[in-house]
Every structure is written in C-alpha cells, then in structure tokens.
C-alpha cells in the first residue's frame, strides 16, 4: 500500500508530461511545436521529420523516467529517502523535458526562418478601445473569493480556540490562507491580461476574449475553494485519508483547468473557421520554452500556452519573475525542509 502511494504521484506526473508533449505534435490551428506555420508548411517533409524526432525523444524520456521509479520499491522503508529521490527525479524530469523541447523548437524555428514561413504581423495588436473597456465584464465576479477566504478564516478561528491542535495545525491554516491569496492574485492577473485580436471580425474578438476570461476565472475560483477545503481537511484526517484527499484535491484543480483549456481552444478554432479573415501573431521567439513566455513588450503576467494546458508565465514582467522564482523557490524550500525533518525522524529518532 505504501509503495503504491509513493508511485501514484510520479506516474501521474509522467502521464501529464506525456500529454503535454503530445499536444505539441498536433497542429493547433497554424501552431506546431509552439511555432506558427502556414498551412502548407505543416505538411512539409522537414517539418514532419522534426516533429517525429521530438515525439520519439519524448517517448524515450517517459520510458527512462518510468524505469527510474523502480528504486522506490526498495527504498519504501525510508520515507525521507524516497522523498528526496522523488524531488531529484521531478526536478530532473522537468529540466530535461524543457531542454529537449527547446532543442526541437530551435530546429523548427531555424527551418521556418530559412524558408521564410512568416504568418501575419510581427507584433501583437490591441483591439479597439470599446472592446478593451468591456474586457473584464465577462469574468466571474471577485466576490466569489469571499467563500474560500471565509472558510480559511473559519479554520483559523477553530484552531485559535482549540486545545487539541498544535503547531502543525497553525501552519496548515496559514498555508491555506496563503494558497487562497495566491489564487486571488492569479485571478487579478487574468483580469489584466491584454486583450488580443484573433480575427478581423470584431464580434469574434469580443467573444473569444469573453470566453477566455470567463473560463479561466471560473477555474481559479474553483481552485481557491478546493484549496481551502483541502487545507482544512488535513487537520482532521488520518494519514491514509490524507493521501486519498490529496489526489482528490489535485483532480479538483486539474480537471477544471483541462476543461477550460479545451473549451477555449474549441471555441476559438470553431469561430475562426467561420471568420472572414484570420489575423495571426507571429511572435514565436517569445514562446521558446514549455514553462515560460518572455516578451518585454507584453505586460500580461499569464499567457495561454501554445503547448499543453493552462498558462505560461511571462518572465519579462516583475509579477512573472516573482511567481516563477518566488513561489517555485518557496515550494522547493518547503519540500527540502520537510525531507530533512523526515531524515532526522527516520535515522536519529
């Protein structure tokens, strides 16, 4: 049972990485491997060869990292060692996945430059003032955050007046409020995302921006509510139940995100198919990476991914740097700190 608990999380991560890589080899409109190409270039033999090599590399990486999970079976007696091993395994997987994507991205971009396969303008343009004024009217109201903030506050009050809960309960309640606050900041950033032109048809532009903000704001609110429920449940559940609710929590966040992404992409592709004229943005150089977006001309913190699900973080902005390095660094610090504590408990107590 313990071995399965250790293996489920990394296997889910491998499935997610594989799914993300698969989205890169399937054309998303005119986009392939994160690069915009004319329709005839999508079937060019050199393009197909690069995509085929990327897919083979992806499959190889997934297989190798699956094999690298075998040592966990023999280390399951030492939770601390497994914890550190999975941290190293996860960081290495993310790093190498990013590196081999960039390698194939650069090859395809070089081929595009060589053949002059430019699509549309070189700059992202803003839509007219009236549509910009209306961009936030379609979002889920911010008042919905009263619910997760209220739940987190209620948990803190319960802990304050309880004599049976210790320091770990206080840390859990504070963590819950921090998580809800992070979701709220993401919600605000989505509201400030720069509106874009997808078509020469103004009605299509309004609708696509409407759908984008509505779906992702709804997803963020659901994530905030799920986080407050999850952190509260941790205080009262047994260790075995914590494992179950952790996977339920991940599913509660991931499922709405995947559904939102698919609905946005489906709506965009359907509307642009019937629009009289598509207006593409050819800013491929800013998407050189799976995890981030780097465009100093764009003030948006979050940009819809060209590959995978969700958003890229614009590391050219101050907010993007704080999220990527601040939150990421904090997460690794907490993981390492917990691992060190577990080493102490496993070998010195």
C-alpha positions, 0 to 999 in steps of 0.5 A, spaced: 500 500 500 505 504 501 509 503 495 503 504 491 502 511 494 509 513 493 508 511 485 501 514 484 504 521 484 510 520 479 506 516 474 501 521 474 506 526 473 509 522 467 502 521 464 501 529 464 508 530 461 506 525 456 500 529 454 503 535 454 508 533 449 503 530 445 499 536 444 505 539 441 505 534 435 498 536 433 497 542 429 493 547 433 490 551 428 497 554 424 501 552 431 506 546 431 511 545 436 509 552 439 511 555 432 506 558 427 506 555 420 502 556 414 498 551 412 502 548 407 508 548 411 505 543 416 505 538 411 512 539 409 517 533 409 522 537 414 517 539 418 514 532 419 521 529 420 522 534 426 516 533 429 517 525 429 524 526 432 521 530 438 515 525 439 520 519 439 525 523 444 519 524 448 517 517 448 524 515 450 524 520 456 517 517 459 520 510 458 527 512 462 523 516 467 518 510 468 524 505 469 527 510 474 521 509 479 523 502 480 528 504 486 522 506 490 520 499 491 526 498 495 527 504 498 519 504 501 522 503 508 525 510 508 520 515 507 525 521 507 529 517 502 524 516 497 522 523 498 528 526 496 529 521 490 522 523 488 524 531 488 531 529 484 527 525 479 521 531 478 526 536 478 530 532 473 524 530 469 522 537 468 529 540 466 530 535 461 523 535 458 524 543 457 531 542 454 529 537 449 523 541 447 527 547 446 532 543 442 526 541 437 523 548 437 530 551 435 530 546 429 523 548 427 524 555 428 531 555 424 527 551 418 521 556 418 526 562 418 530 559 412 524 558 408 521 564 410 514 561 413 512 568 416 504 568 418 501 575 419 504 581 423 510 581 427 507 584 433 501 583 437 495 588 436 490 591 441 483 591 439 479 597 439 478 601 445 470 599 446 472 592 446 478 593 451 473 597 456 468 591 456 474 586 457 473 584 464 465 584 464 465 577 462 469 574 468 466 571 474 465 576 479 471 577 485 466 576 490 466 569 489 473 569 493 469 571 499 467 563 500 474 560 500 477 566 504 471 565 509 472 558 510 480 559 511 478 564 516 473 559 519 479 554 520 483 559 523 478 561 528 477 553 530 484 552 531 485 559 535 480 556 540 482 549 540 486 545 545 487 539 541 491 542 535 498 544 535 503 547 531 502 543 525 495 545 525 497 553 525 501 552 519 496 548 515 491 554 516 496 559 514 498 555 508 491 555 506 490 562 507 496 563 503 494 558 497 487 562 497 491 569 496 495 566 491 489 564 487 486 571 488 492 574 485 492 569 479 485 571 478 487 579 478 492 577 473 487 574 468 483 580 469 489 584 466 491 580 461 491 584 454 486 583 450 488 580 443 485 580 436 484 573 433 480 575 427 478 581 423 471 580 425 470 584 431 464 580 434 469 574 434 474 578 438 469 580 443 467 573 444 473 569 444 476 574 449 469 573 453 470 566 453 477 566 455 476 570 461 470 567 463 473 560 463 479 561 466 476 565 472 471 560 473 477 555 474 481 559 479 475 560 483 474 553 483 481 552 485 481 557 491 475 553 494 478 546 493 484 549 496 481 551 502 477 545 503 483 541 502 487 545 507 482 544 512 481 537 511 488 535 513 487 537 520 482 532 521 484 526 517 488 520 518 494 519 514 491 514 509 485 519 508 490 524 507 493 521 501 486 519 498 484 527 499 490 529 496 489 526 489 482 528 490 484 535 491 489 535 485 483 532 480 479 538 483 484 543 480 486 539 474 480 537 471 477 544 471 483 547 468 483 541 462 476 543 461 477 550 460 483 549 456 479 545 451 473 549 451 477 555 449 481 552 444 474 549 441 471 555 441 476 559 438 478 554 432 470 553 431 469 561 430 475 562 426 473 557 421 467 561 420 471 568 420 472 572 414 479 573 415 484 570 420 489 575 423 495 571 426 501 573 431 507 571 429 511 572 435 514 565 436 521 567 439 517 569 445 514 562 446 521 558 446 520 554 452 514 549 455 514 553 462 515 560 460 513 566 455 518 572 455 516 578 451 518 585 454 513 588 450 507 584 453 505 586 460 500 580 461 503 576 467 499 569 464 499 567 457 495 561 454 500 556 452 501 554 445 503 547 448 499 543 453 494 546 458 493 552 462 498 558 462 505 560 461 508 565 465 511 571 462 518 572 465 519 579 462 514 582 467 516 583 475 509 579 477 512 573 472 519 573 475 516 573 482 511 567 481 516 563 477 522 564 482 518 566 488 513 561 489 517 555 485 523 557 490 518 557 496 515 550 494 522 547 493 524 550 500 518 547 503 519 540 500 527 540 502 525 542 509 520 537 510 525 531 507 530 533 512 525 533 518 523 526 515 531 524 515 532 526 522 525 522 524 527 516 520 535 515 522 536 519 529 529 518 532 
